Amino acid sequence: MKLEHDVVQDLYPLYIENDLSPSVKTSVDEHLKECEECKSFYETGEKSFQINKIEEPAAPQSLDEKIILRMKLTRLRLISVVLAAIIFSMILTDYVNEREKMFMAVSDYYVAIENSPQMFDSIKNKEQSDLMHIEQTFYQLSEGIMEIEEYMNFIESKFYDSTTFLLSLNTQRLNSMIQVMKTRYNQGRWSETDEAAFQALKEYFKKQEEITSVEYGKTHHGYSSYLHILDVKKMDKFYENVNLLSYSYTRFHKMPEQIKVLRESELKSRIASALEINKDDIDLKKESPLNAMYVYRFDIGENGNGGEIDAVTGQITNYHGDTGPLSDGPIMDQKEAEKKAMLYLEKIYGKVLNLELVSLGFNFNSFADDSRYKVYSFKAVPKVEGYTLYTPLETETLLNLNARNGKLESFDHNRHVPSFDDLDAVDLTASSGNIDDKKAVIIYSALTGQFELVFIKPDLEYFQKDKFTSAKTRLEEKIYIDSF
C-alpha cells in the first residue's frame, strides 16, 4: 500500500511505539526508502520546513505604534473620566457647602428682622428713653446682609450688581432719624410728617420681614433649597425705601415724595451761570446714591476740571478749576482778592449774602512744593442780623483764588448745611443775647430741617444733651450732621 507524505509523518508516534500493524509498517518502510525528508524526520524526530513556503500574514508596518497609541488613548480617556468625576464632585461639594452657609446667613438675617416693626413703638414710649435695641437691630441687619453677600452664587451676584443700593443701609442716618423722632415726640412736637415717616418705617420693615420669611422657607426646604435663587432685587427695594426716607426726613424733615429734584438742564444752567462757562461744555453724571443722594458730578472739558452739585437744592457743593500755568507774576492786593471772592460767592449762591469773609492766608491746606503756587484762601461765614451761622465739626465754606490772576481755583460748600437759600427766613423774634455761659447762634436744625436760633454751650460735644437749646422754646435742639 502506498502512503502519502503527510500520512507517513502523522504515523511517526505510532511507528516509534511499534503500534502499527505489519502491513502499515511495511508501507511506511517502503516510503522511507524513497523519501529523504521523511527518513530524516524519523531518524531525528524533527521536522524541517522550507522558509520560502511559509506565508507570513500581512500586517501594517506601524502596528506596534498603533496598538501602543490606542492603549494610551484608552488610558487617557479613563483618567479624564475619573478626573472629571472628581472635579464635579469637588464643585458639587463646594456648591453645597456654600449654599448651606447661605442658608445660615438667611437664618441670621431673618432672626434680626423678625418682629422688627414692633420695636419702633418705643419711639412713642416716653418712659423708654434708650433706643439702643433699635440701633442694635440696624447693626445686625448690616452684619447679616454682609454674610449673605459673601455666599451669593454667580446668578445672585449678577442680580446684586444690578441693584440700586446693593443691599446697603445708611445706619448712621437711620439712627439719627429715630433719635430725631424720639426727641420730637417727647417734646410734644409730633407732626403729620413725623407720623407718616413713622408708619412708613414700620411698613418697610414689615414688608422686608415678609420677604425674608419667604426666602427663609425656600432655603430650608430640603434638596430643592440648593436650587433656590434669592430674590435680591426684591430685597433691595427695602434698602431703597428706607434710605430715601431717612435722607428726606433727617435733611429736610420731609417725606420722599415731597422732595423735588431739579432737571439736568436746570443744573447745567446753574453751573454755567455761577462759573461763567458755556452750558454745552458741561458733562453731568449722577453719583451712586450709596456715595451721595441726589448728587451729580460735573466735568468741564477734558482737563479734569469740575465738581459736584446737589440736585435737590441746586447748590454747587465743590469745584476745582484750572487757573492757568504757574507763573512768577505779581501777587494781587488782598483787598482786590476779597472783592473777587465775594463776587464768586454771589454767583455761586445766586444772590447777595451777608457773609463774613475770613482770610486764611496763602495756600490754606495746600501741600504744593512749587514756590510759584500762590492762592488766597478764604472762609465764608454767613450771618443774619449779627447772628453767626454755626456749623459742626469745624467744617466751613472755603474758597481759593489764584493770587496772581484772581481766578477761582477751588470752592467747598459746608456739607452740613444743604444750602443758604432760606437762611434769611430764620425766626429771630425769640429772646437773644447771652445767657450764663451760652451764646446765641444760628444752626441748621436736624429737628425741623430749617435754620433755628439757638443757645450753644461751647464745652459740650455735638452729640451731648443740652449742647443746643432753642431760643424760642428753651427745649433741646439738635444740629444737622450730614452722614453722606
Secondary structure as a PSIPRED ss2 file (coil, helix, strand):
# PSIPRED VFORMAT (PSIPRED V4.0)

   1 M C   1.000  0.000  0.000
   2 K C   1.000  0.000  0.000
   3 L C   1.000  0.000  0.000
   4 E C   1.000  0.000  0.000
   5 H H   0.000  1.000  0.000
   6 D H   0.000  1.000  0.000
   7 V H   0.000  1.000  0.000
   8 V H   0.000  1.000  0.000
   9 Q H   0.000  1.000  0.000
  10 D H   0.000  1.000  0.000
  11 L C   1.000  0.000  0.000
  12 Y H   0.000  1.000  0.000
  13 P H   0.000  1.000  0.000
  14 L H   0.000  1.000  0.000
  15 Y H   0.000  1.000  0.000
  16 I H   0.000  1.000  0.000
  17 E C   1.000  0.000  0.000
  18 N C   1.000  0.000  0.000
  19 D C   1.000  0.000  0.000
  20 L C   1.000  0.000  0.000
  21 S C   1.000  0.000  0.000
  22 P H   0.000  1.000  0.000
  23 S H   0.000  1.000  0.000
  24 V H   0.000  1.000  0.000
  25 K H   0.000  1.000  0.000
  26 T H   0.000  1.000  0.000
  27 S H   0.000  1.000  0.000
  28 V H   0.000  1.000  0.000
  29 D H   0.000  1.000  0.000
  30 E H   0.000  1.000  0.000
  31 H H   0.000  1.000  0.000
  32 L H   0.000  1.000  0.000
  33 K H   0.000  1.000  0.000
  34 E H   0.000  1.000  0.000
  35 C C   1.000  0.000  0.000
  36 E H   0.000  1.000  0.000
  37 E H   0.000  1.000  0.000
  38 C H   0.000  1.000  0.000
  39 K H   0.000  1.000  0.000
  40 S H   0.000  1.000  0.000
  41 F H   0.000  1.000  0.000
  42 Y H   0.000  1.000  0.000
  43 E H   0.000  1.000  0.000
  44 T H   0.000  1.000  0.000
  45 G C   1.000  0.000  0.000
  46 E C   1.000  0.000  0.000
  47 K C   1.000  0.000  0.000
  48 S C   1.000  0.000  0.000
  49 F C   1.000  0.000  0.000
  50 Q C   1.000  0.000  0.000
  51 I H   0.000  1.000  0.000
  52 N H   0.000  1.000  0.000
  53 K H   0.000  1.000  0.000
  54 I C   1.000  0.000  0.000
  55 E C   1.000  0.000  0.000
  56 E C   1.000  0.000  0.000
  57 P C   1.000  0.000  0.000
  58 A C   1.000  0.000  0.000
  59 A C   1.000  0.000  0.000
  60 P C   1.000  0.000  0.000
  61 Q C   1.000  0.000  0.000
  62 S C   1.000  0.000  0.000
  63 L H   0.000  1.000  0.000
  64 D H   0.000  1.000  0.000
  65 E H   0.000  1.000  0.000
  66 K H   0.000  1.000  0.000
  67 I H   0.000  1.000  0.000
  68 I H   0.000  1.000  0.000
  69 L H   0.000  1.000  0.000
  70 R H   0.000  1.000  0.000
  71 M H   0.000  1.000  0.000
  72 K H   0.000  1.000  0.000
  73 L H   0.000  1.000  0.000
  74 T H   0.000  1.000  0.000
  75 R H   0.000  1.000  0.000
  76 L H   0.000  1.000  0.000
  77 R H   0.000  1.000  0.000
  78 L H   0.000  1.000  0.000
  79 I H   0.000  1.000  0.000
  80 S H   0.000  1.000  0.000
  81 V H   0.000  1.000  0.000
  82 V H   0.000  1.000  0.000
  83 L H   0.000  1.000  0.000
  84 A H   0.000  1.000  0.000
  85 A H   0.000  1.000  0.000
  86 I H   0.000  1.000  0.000
  87 I H   0.000  1.000  0.000
  88 F H   0.000  1.000  0.000
  89 S H   0.000  1.000  0.000
  90 M H   0.000  1.000  0.000
  91 I H   0.000  1.000  0.000
  92 L H   0.000  1.000  0.000
  93 T H   0.000  1.000  0.000
  94 D H   0.000  1.000  0.000
  95 Y H   0.000  1.000  0.000
  96 V H   0.000  1.000  0.000
  97 N H   0.000  1.000  0.000
  98 E H   0.000  1.000  0.000
  99 R H   0.000  1.000  0.000
 100 E H   0.000  1.000  0.000
 101 K H   0.000  1.000  0.000
 102 M H   0.000  1.000  0.000
 103 F H   0.000  1.000  0.000
 104 M H   0.000  1.000  0.000
 105 A H   0.000  1.000  0.000
 106 V H   0.000  1.000  0.000
 107 S H   0.000  1.000  0.000
 108 D H   0.000  1.000  0.000
 109 Y H   0.000  1.000  0.000
 110 Y H   0.000  1.000  0.000
 111 V H   0.000  1.000  0.000
 112 A H   0.000  1.000  0.000
 113 I H   0.000  1.000  0.000
 114 E C   1.000  0.000  0.000
 115 N C   1.000  0.000  0.000
 116 S H   0.000  1.000  0.000
 117 P H   0.000  1.000  0.000
 118 Q H   0.000  1.000  0.000
 119 M H   0.000  1.000  0.000
 120 F H   0.000  1.000  0.000
 121 D H   0.000  1.000  0.000
 122 S H   0.000  1.000  0.000
 123 I H   0.000  1.000  0.000
 124 K H   0.000  1.000  0.000
 125 N C   1.000  0.000  0.000
 126 K C   1.000  0.000  0.000
 127 E C   1.000  0.000  0.000
 128 Q C   1.000  0.000  0.000
 129 S C   1.000  0.000  0.000
 130 D C   1.000  0.000  0.000
 131 L C   1.000  0.000  0.000
 132 M H   0.000  1.000  0.000
 133 H H   0.000  1.000  0.000
 134 I H   0.000  1.000  0.000
 135 E H   0.000  1.000  0.000
 136 Q H   0.000  1.000  0.000
 137 T H   0.000  1.000  0.000
 138 F H   0.000  1.000  0.000
 139 Y H   0.000  1.000  0.000
 140 Q H   0.000  1.000  0.000
 141 L H   0.000  1.000  0.000
 142 S H   0.000  1.000  0.000
 143 E H   0.000  1.000  0.000
 144 G H   0.000  1.000  0.000
 145 I H   0.000  1.000  0.000
 146 M H   0.000  1.000  0.000
 147 E H   0.000  1.000  0.000
 148 I H   0.000  1.000  0.000
 149 E H   0.000  1.000  0.000
 150 E H   0.000  1.000  0.000
 151 Y C   1.000  0.000  0.000
 152 M C   1.000  0.000  0.000
 153 N C   1.000  0.000  0.000
 154 F H   0.000  1.000  0.000
 155 I H   0.000  1.000  0.000
 156 E H   0.000  1.000  0.000
 157 S H   0.000  1.000  0.000
 158 K H   0.000  1.000  0.000
 159 F H   0.000  1.000  0.000
 160 Y H   0.000  1.000  0.000
 161 D H   0.000  1.000  0.000
 162 S C   1.000  0.000  0.000
 163 T C   1.000  0.000  0.000
 164 T C   1.000  0.000  0.000
 165 F C   1.000  0.000  0.000
 166 L C   1.000  0.000  0.000
 167 L C   1.000  0.000  0.000
 168 S C   1.000  0.000  0.000
 169 L C   1.000  0.000  0.000
 170 N C   1.000  0.000  0.000
 171 T H   0.000  1.000  0.000
 172 Q H   0.000  1.000  0.000
 173 R H   0.000  1.000  0.000
 174 L H   0.000  1.000  0.000
 175 N H   0.000  1.000  0.000
 176 S H   0.000  1.000  0.000
 177 M H   0.000  1.000  0.000
 178 I H   0.000  1.000  0.000
 179 Q H   0.000  1.000  0.000
 180 V H   0.000  1.000  0.000
 181 M H   0.000  1.000  0.000
 182 K H   0.000  1.000  0.000
 183 T H   0.000  1.000  0.000
 184 R H   0.000  1.000  0.000
 185 Y H   0.000  1.000  0.000
 186 N H   0.000  1.000  0.000
 187 Q C   1.000  0.000  0.000
 188 G C   1.000  0.000  0.000
 189 R C   1.000  0.000  0.000
 190 W C   1.000  0.000  0.000
 191 S C   1.000  0.000  0.000
 192 E H   0.000  1.000  0.000
 193 T H   0.000  1.000  0.000
 194 D H   0.000  1.000  0.000
 195 E H   0.000  1.000  0.000
 196 A H   0.000  1.000  0.000
 197 A H   0.000  1.000  0.000
 198 F H   0.000  1.000  0.000
 199 Q H   0.000  1.000  0.000
 200 A H   0.000  1.000  0.000
 201 L H   0.000  1.000  0.000
 202 K H   0.000  1.000  0.000
 203 E H   0.000  1.000  0.000
 204 Y H   0.000  1.000  0.000
 205 F H   0.000  1.000  0.000
 206 K H   0.000  1.000  0.000
 207 K H   0.000  1.000  0.000
 208 Q H   0.000  1.000  0.000
 209 E H   0.000  1.000  0.000
 210 E H   0.000  1.000  0.000
 211 I H   0.000  1.000  0.000
 212 T H   0.000  1.000  0.000
 213 S H   0.000  1.000  0.000
 214 V H   0.000  1.000  0.000
 215 E H   0.000  1.000  0.000
 216 Y H   0.000  1.000  0.000
 217 G H   0.000  1.000  0.000
 218 K H   0.000  1.000  0.000
 219 T C   1.000  0.000  0.000
 220 H C   1.000  0.000  0.000
 221 H C   1.000  0.000  0.000
 222 G H   0.000  1.000  0.000
 223 Y H   0.000  1.000  0.000
 224 S H   0.000  1.000  0.000
 225 S H   0.000  1.000  0.000
 226 Y H   0.000  1.000  0.000
 227 L H   0.000  1.000  0.000
 228 H C   1.000  0.000  0.000
 229 I C   1.000  0.000  0.000
 230 L C   1.000  0.000  0.000
 231 D C   1.000  0.000  0.000
 232 V H   0.000  1.000  0.000
 233 K H   0.000  1.000  0.000
 234 K H   0.000  1.000  0.000
 235 M H   0.000  1.000  0.000
 236 D H   0.000  1.000  0.000
 237 K H   0.000  1.000  0.000
 238 F H   0.000  1.000  0.000
 239 Y H   0.000  1.000  0.000
 240 E H   0.000  1.000  0.000
 241 N H   0.000  1.000  0.000
 242 V H   0.000  1.000  0.000
 243 N H   0.000  1.000  0.000
 244 L H   0.000  1.000  0.000
 245 L H   0.000  1.000  0.000
 246 S H   0.000  1.000  0.000
 247 Y H   0.000  1.000  0.000
 248 S H   0.000  1.000  0.000
 249 Y H   0.000  1.000  0.000
 250 T H   0.000  1.000  0.000
 251 R H   0.000  1.000  0.000
 252 F H   0.000  1.000  0.000
 253 H C   1.000  0.000  0.000
 254 K C   1.000  0.000  0.000
 255 M C   1.000  0.000  0.000
 256 P H   0.000  1.000  0.000
 257 E H   0.000  1.000  0.000
 258 Q H   0.000  1.000  0.000
 259 I C   1.000  0.000  0.000
 260 K C   1.000  0.000  0.000
 261 V C   1.000  0.000  0.000
 262 L C   1.000  0.000  0.000
 263 R C   1.000  0.000  0.000
 264 E H   0.000  1.000  0.000
 265 S H   0.000  1.000  0.000
 266 E H   0.000  1.000  0.000
 267 L H   0.000  1.000  0.000
 268 K H   0.000  1.000  0.000
 269 S H   0.000  1.000  0.000
 270 R H   0.000  1.000  0.000
 271 I H   0.000  1.000  0.000
 272 A H   0.000  1.000  0.000
 273 S H   0.000  1.000  0.000
 274 A H   0.000  1.000  0.000
 275 L H   0.000  1.000  0.000
 276 E C   1.000  0.000  0.000
 277 I C   1.000  0.000  0.000
 278 N C   1.000  0.000  0.000
 279 K H   0.000  1.000  0.000
 280 D H   0.000  1.000  0.000
 281 D H   0.000  1.000  0.000
 282 I E   0.000  0.000  1.000
 283 D E   0.000  0.000  1.000
 284 L E   0.000  0.000  1.000
 285 K E   0.000  0.000  1.000
 286 K E   0.000  0.000  1.000
 287 E C   1.000  0.000  0.000
 288 S C   1.000  0.000  0.000
 289 P C   1.000  0.000  0.000
 290 L C   1.000  0.000  0.000
 291 N C   1.000  0.000  0.000
 292 A C   1.000  0.000  0.000
 293 M C   1.000  0.000  0.000
 294 Y C   1.000  0.000  0.000
 295 V E   0.000  0.000  1.000
 296 Y E   0.000  0.000  1.000
 297 R E   0.000  0.000  1.000
 298 F E   0.000  0.000  1.000
 299 D E   0.000  0.000  1.000
 300 I E   0.000  0.000  1.000
 301 G C   1.000  0.000  0.000
 302 E C   1.000  0.000  0.000
 303 N C   1.000  0.000  0.000
 304 G C   1.000  0.000  0.000
 305 N E   0.000  0.000  1.000
 306 G E   0.000  0.000  1.000
 307 G E   0.000  0.000  1.000
 308 E E   0.000  0.000  1.000
 309 I E   0.000  0.000  1.000
 310 D E   0.000  0.000  1.000
 311 A C   1.000  0.000  0.000
 312 V C   1.000  0.000  0.000
 313 T C   1.000  0.000  0.000
 314 G C   1.000  0.000  0.000
 315 Q C   1.000  0.000  0.000
 316 I E   0.000  0.000  1.000
 317 T E   0.000  0.000  1.000
 318 N E   0.000  0.000  1.000
 319 Y E   0.000  0.000  1.000
 320 H E   0.000  0.000  1.000
 321 G C   1.000  0.000  0.000
 322 D C   1.000  0.000  0.000
 323 T C   1.000  0.000  0.000
 324 G C   1.000  0.000  0.000
 325 P C   1.000  0.000  0.000
 326 L C   1.000  0.000  0.000
 327 S C   1.000  0.000  0.000
 328 D C   1.000  0.000  0.000
 329 G C   1.000  0.000  0.000
 330 P C   1.000  0.000  0.000
 331 I C   1.000  0.000  0.000
 332 M C   1.000  0.000  0.000
 333 D C   1.000  0.000  0.000
 334 Q H   0.000  1.000  0.000
 335 K H   0.000  1.000  0.000
 336 E H   0.000  1.000  0.000
 337 A H   0.000  1.000  0.000
 338 E H   0.000  1.000  0.000
 339 K H   0.000  1.000  0.000
 340 K H   0.000  1.000  0.000
 341 A H   0.000  1.000  0.000
 342 M H   0.000  1.000  0.000
 343 L H   0.000  1.000  0.000
 344 Y H   0.000  1.000  0.000
 345 L H   0.000  1.000  0.000
 346 E H   0.000  1.000  0.000
 347 K H   0.000  1.000  0.000
 348 I H   0.000  1.000  0.000
 349 Y H   0.000  1.000  0.000
 350 G C   1.000  0.000  0.000
 351 K C   1.000  0.000  0.000
 352 V C   1.000  0.000  0.000
 353 L C   1.000  0.000  0.000
 354 N C   1.000  0.000  0.000
 355 L E   0.000  0.000  1.000
 356 E E   0.000  0.000  1.000
 357 L E   0.000  0.000  1.000
 358 V E   0.000  0.000  1.000
 359 S E   0.000  0.000  1.000
 360 L E   0.000  0.000  1.000
 361 G E   0.000  0.000  1.000
 362 F E   0.000  0.000  1.000
 363 N C   1.000  0.000  0.000
 364 F C   1.000  0.000  0.000
 365 N C   1.000  0.000  0.000
 366 S C   1.000  0.000  0.000
 367 F C   1.000  0.000  0.000
 368 A C   1.000  0.000  0.000
 369 D C   1.000  0.000  0.000
 370 D C   1.000  0.000  0.000
 371 S C   1.000  0.000  0.000
 372 R C   1.000  0.000  0.000
 373 Y C   1.000  0.000  0.000
 374 K C   1.000  0.000  0.000
 375 V E   0.000  0.000  1.000
 376 Y E   0.000  0.000  1.000
 377 S E   0.000  0.000  1.000
 378 F E   0.000  0.000  1.000
 379 K E   0.000  0.000  1.000
 380 A E   0.000  0.000  1.000
 381 V E   0.000  0.000  1.000
 382 P E   0.000  0.000  1.000
 383 K E   0.000  0.000  1.000
 384 V E   0.000  0.000  1.000
 385 E C   1.000  0.000  0.000
 386 G C   1.000  0.000  0.000
 387 Y E   0.000  0.000  1.000
 388 T E   0.000  0.000  1.000
 389 L E   0.000  0.000  1.000
 390 Y C   1.000  0.000  0.000
 391 T C   1.000  0.000  0.000
 392 P C   1.000  0.000  0.000
 393 L C   1.000  0.000  0.000
 394 E C   1.000  0.000  0.000
 395 T C   1.000  0.000  0.000
 396 E C   1.000  0.000  0.000
 397 T E   0.000  0.000  1.000
 398 L E   0.000  0.000  1.000
 399 L E   0.000  0.000  1.000
 400 N E   0.000  0.000  1.000
 401 L E   0.000  0.000  1.000
 402 N E   0.000  0.000  1.000
 403 A C   1.000  0.000  0.000
 404 R C   1.000  0.000  0.000
 405 N C   1.000  0.000  0.000
 406 G C   1.000  0.000  0.000
 407 K C   1.000  0.000  0.000
 408 L E   0.000  0.000  1.000
 409 E E   0.000  0.000  1.000
 410 S E   0.000  0.000  1.000
 411 F E   0.000  0.000  1.000
 412 D E   0.000  0.000  1.000
 413 H C   1.000  0.000  0.000
 414 N C   1.000  0.000  0.000
 415 R C   1.000  0.000  0.000
 416 H C   1.000  0.000  0.000
 417 V C   1.000  0.000  0.000
 418 P C   1.000  0.000  0.000
 419 S C   1.000  0.000  0.000
 420 F C   1.000  0.000  0.000
 421 D C   1.000  0.000  0.000
 422 D C   1.000  0.000  0.000
 423 L H   0.000  1.000  0.000
 424 D H   0.000  1.000  0.000
 425 A H   0.000  1.000  0.000
 426 V C   1.000  0.000  0.000
 427 D C   1.000  0.000  0.000
 428 L C   1.000  0.000  0.000
 429 T C   1.000  0.000  0.000
 430 A C   1.000  0.000  0.000
 431 S C   1.000  0.000  0.000
 432 S C   1.000  0.000  0.000
 433 G C   1.000  0.000  0.000
 434 N C   1.000  0.000  0.000
 435 I E   0.000  0.000  1.000
 436 D C   1.000  0.000  0.000
 437 D C   1.000  0.000  0.000
 438 K E   0.000  0.000  1.000
 439 K E   0.000  0.000  1.000
 440 A E   0.000  0.000  1.000
 441 V E   0.000  0.000  1.000
 442 I E   0.000  0.000  1.000
 443 I E   0.000  0.000  1.000
 444 Y E   0.000  0.000  1.000
 445 S E   0.000  0.000  1.000
 446 A C   1.000  0.000  0.000
 447 L C   1.000  0.000  0.000
 448 T C   1.000  0.000  0.000
 449 G C   1.000  0.000  0.000
 450 Q C   1.000  0.000  0.000
 451 F E   0.000  0.000  1.000
 452 E E   0.000  0.000  1.000
 453 L E   0.000  0.000  1.000
 454 V E   0.000  0.000  1.000
 455 F E   0.000  0.000  1.000
 456 I E   0.000  0.000  1.000
 457 K C   1.000  0.000  0.000
 458 P C   1.000  0.000  0.000
 459 D C   1.000  0.000  0.000
 460 L C   1.000  0.000  0.000
 461 E C   1.000  0.000  0.000
 462 Y C   1.000  0.000  0.000
 463 F C   1.000  0.000  0.000
 464 Q C   1.000  0.000  0.000
 465 K C   1.000  0.000  0.000
 466 D C   1.000  0.000  0.000
 467 K C   1.000  0.000  0.000
 468 F E   0.000  0.000  1.000
 469 T E   0.000  0.000  1.000
 470 S E   0.000  0.000  1.000
 471 A C   1.000  0.000  0.000
 472 K C   1.000  0.000  0.000
 473 T C   1.000  0.000  0.000
 474 R C   1.000  0.000  0.000
 475 L C   1.000  0.000  0.000
 476 E E   0.000  0.000  1.000
 477 E E   0.000  0.000  1.000
 478 K C   1.000  0.000  0.000
 479 I E   0.000  0.000  1.000
 480 Y C   1.000  0.000  0.000
 481 I C   1.000  0.000  0.000
 482 D C   1.000  0.000  0.000
 483 S C   1.000  0.000  0.000
 484 F C   1.000  0.000  0.000
